[in-house]
Amino acid sequence: MKTINNLPSRIIEIETSIKLLEYLKRTSVIDDGMYNFCINKLMNKLTLEKSKIDDDYISNIDNYKILT
């Protein structure tokens, strides 16, 4: 039995945004208040996206296309 670990593109985009915010905070481009506000918003979106995942969602290939 082969296990496939697919992540929807929306989750990847949110995690990338979190990494960008961490970088901006490290370089002192944004302050702690803005960082915390944005991280809280992104964490809520991430939780929502993870709760949407079920078998139908996983089998739909359109959920894995990254929009640019």
Number of C-alpha atoms within 10 A of each C-alpha: 3 4 5 6 7 9 13 20 15 18 19 14 14 17 15 12 15 18 13 12 19 15 13 14 16 11 10 10 11 14 12 11 9 12 16 13 10 14 18 13 10 17 14 11 15 17 11 12 14 14 9 11 13 9 8 8 13 16 12 10 9 11 14 17 10 11 7 3
